């Protein structure tokens, strides 16, 4: 399974979509989709080590993930944090147990 962060233009709608590629297939199938507004918490699990594990908490769902690498997780968090800051005006998700480098050096 893969996770994608998707934005549409005019009107802007950002969503997080879980897709899966089945063995022997070149196409992807959408499994689950959440609107960015539904994201409540991003949990990096352990801020003291580079680990690929993380959790996402949505309004009515909880999803556990393992990135291919800790670096890939860091990149996803940076894009996700930037997208939340840009498109969410009201409730922004809480980023916990994340390394400060993910948020541009700010402690979270």
Secondary structure by P-SEA (a helix, b strand, c coil): cbbbbbbbcccbbbbbbbbbbcccccbbbbccccccccccbbbccccccccccbbbbccccccccccccaaaaaaaaaaaaaaaacccccbbbbbccccccccccccc
